[in-house]
Structures are given as structure tokens and as C-alpha cells.
Amino acid sequence: MQDTSWLEKEAYEWDDDYMECVSDIMAAPVFQSMDRYIQHGNTTTKAHCIQVSYLSYRICRRYSWDYMAAARAGLLHDLFLYDWHTEKNHIHGFTHPRVAMENAKKYFDITPHEQNIILRHMWPLTPVPPKSREGIVIVYADKFCGVSEMYGRVKQAVLRAVHA
């Protein structure tokens, strides 16, 4: 994940099985609107959600778990539709999972399993863990991708300072 060239090249689009799981979400204007918001560093919320989704999909598929739920919930786990950097919402980490789940229910046909994954993706920051192993995979992928995104930002700052 430190090398995000697969995302920039949109390599996930060549995975027909993955795209079959998520093409309706990817095509939706509300999902595309997530490109307007920055998640971590210079990464948009849309790009972050694609990374979490595809990583979770690959892990769950490898272990014959519910990779479709992981792919779909991964795309929707941060569907909160606001810039959390400017909203001055100091409890965003605690509140956005419910906002994202309600938005996901509003715009997409998602299962109760996918709803639980979205609602519980901030564990252990939020006290109740996910009910499924796919939910735990999303928790892991979200943290892993977030750290990777922040690492890229810190790495860029260090390189700028060294070359200044």
C-alpha cells in the first residue's frame, strides 16, 4: 500500500470480479462527489474509500469470506459527505460512522451486514466492535490505508525540507 500507483493507474478497474461487486456505487454521483473532500494528507475521501474497499476485497476473497460485503462497505464506510477538516467537528471520529451508514442506506441498497461494517469501522475508537470478520478486515484496512496516506504526506514534507 505504500506504493499507491495501482490507485493512480486505476488498476482495480481491471479486476472484473471486484467491479461487478461495486460498479453501481462507483457510478453513482454521490460517490463521485467524495472527490471534493480530502481525507488524509492529499488523498481524497473517494480515493481513500477505494483503497480500503479494494484491500478489504482482496483479503476477504483470499480467505473465502464475504468479499462482496467487504468491497461495498469499504467504498461506503466514509460516505459522510462533508469536509471534516473545516466543519470544526471535534468528535468526527466518533460520529461519522453513523452519518456514513445513514447516507449509504439512503443512496444504496445495502444489507444489514454491510450496515454493521460501516457503523463499526472506527473500532476501537468507538466502543462496539464489528460483528464479523469482514468488519474487522475493514477496520484493519482503514487504519492501514490512513497511516499509509499520512506517511506519504510526511515523506513529501521531509523530502521538501531536505531539498530546500
N, C-alpha and C positions, 0 to 999 in steps of 0.2 A: 504494500500500500504506500510505502514511501515514494515509489515511482508511480505517479498518477497519470502517466502518459496514456494508459488504457482508457482513462476517462476522457482525456482531451481528444483522443482518436475515436472516441465513442465505440470502442471495441465491444462493449456489452451489446450493442445493436446487432452484432454478427451472431450472437447466441440466440438462435431461433426459439429454443425452449424457454429461455428467460423472457424474451419479448412476447411470447404467447401468454405468459403469466401477467404481464404488466402493460401491454400496448394500449389498453383503454385508459389507464391512468396517465401514461406518458403523453398521450394525445390530448388530454383534457386541458383547456385553457387555464383552469385554476391551478393545475400542477405546473404548467409552464410559467405562471405568474411568480412562482417561487424563485425564479431567476433574478427578480428585483431585490431580493433580500440577501444580505451577507450573513453567513452562519459563523464560520471561524476563519480568522485570517482574511484571505482574499477569496475564500470558497463560498459560492452561493449556497443558499439552502437547498435549491434544486440539485446541484452537483453533489452536495453532502448526502442527500437522501438517496441519490442514485448509487453512490459508493456504498452506503450502508446496505441498501437493498441487494446489490449485486454480490457483495461479500457474503451476506447472510444467505442468499440463494445458493451460492456455491458450497458453503459449509453444509447447509441442510441437505442439499442434493447428494453430497458425498456420503452422508450418513443415512440416506433414505428416510429423512424426516420430511415434514410438510414444507417443502421448498416454495410452493406457491404462496402459502400464507406468509412466509418469511419475506419473499420478494415484494409482495403487495404491501404488507405492513411496513417494511423498510422504506418504501417510497413515500408512505403517508405519515411516518412517525413524527415528522416536524411540520405538518401542514397547519401551522398556526397563523400564517398569512399576515405577519407584521414584522417590522424591524425591531428586534428585541434590544438592539443597541441604543435606539433613540426613544423607545417607549417609556424609559425610566421605570421599568417593571423589575424591581429588585428581587422578586420571587418568581421570575420567569421559569427557572429550572424546576420549580415545584408545580407551576400552574399550566405550562404549555402542553403537557401530555393530554390533559382533558380537552383543551381547546382543539388540539390536533385531532383527537378522536372524534369530537363532535363535528368538526369540519369534514373529516373522512366519511362519516355516516351521512352527512348532508349531501355530499357530492358524488359518492361512490357506493356501490353495493358491496359492503364488506361483511364478513362473517363475525360472529361473536368472538371467535378465536383471534382474528385479526384485530378486533377492537381491544381485546385484552393486551395483545402485544404492544399496540400503540400506547395505551393507557399506562402501562407499567414499564416503558422503556427507560425511564430515568432512575430505576432502582440501582444502587441503594440510596440515592439522594431522596427519593420518595420511599416511604416505609414498606409498601407491599410489593413483593417480587412478582414477576410474571408467573403464570400458571403452567407454562410449557417450556420445553427445551428450545423451541423456536424463539420464544420470547427472550430466553437467556442469550441466545445467539445474537439477537438484535441488540440487547444491552451491550454485549461484548463489541460487536461491530461498530456501534455508535461511539463508544468510548475510543476504540482503536482508531477509527477514522477522524474523530475530533482531535485526538493527540497528533495524528499524522498531519492534519491540516495546520495545526498550531506550530508543529515542528517546522513545516515549510516556511511559515512566516518568520519564525525566529532565525532560521537558516539564512533567509534573504537579508534580514537586518544585520546579521553578523557579517555576511559577505559584503554588504554595502559599507559597513564600518571599516572592514579590512582594506577595501579598495579605495577608500576616501582619502 
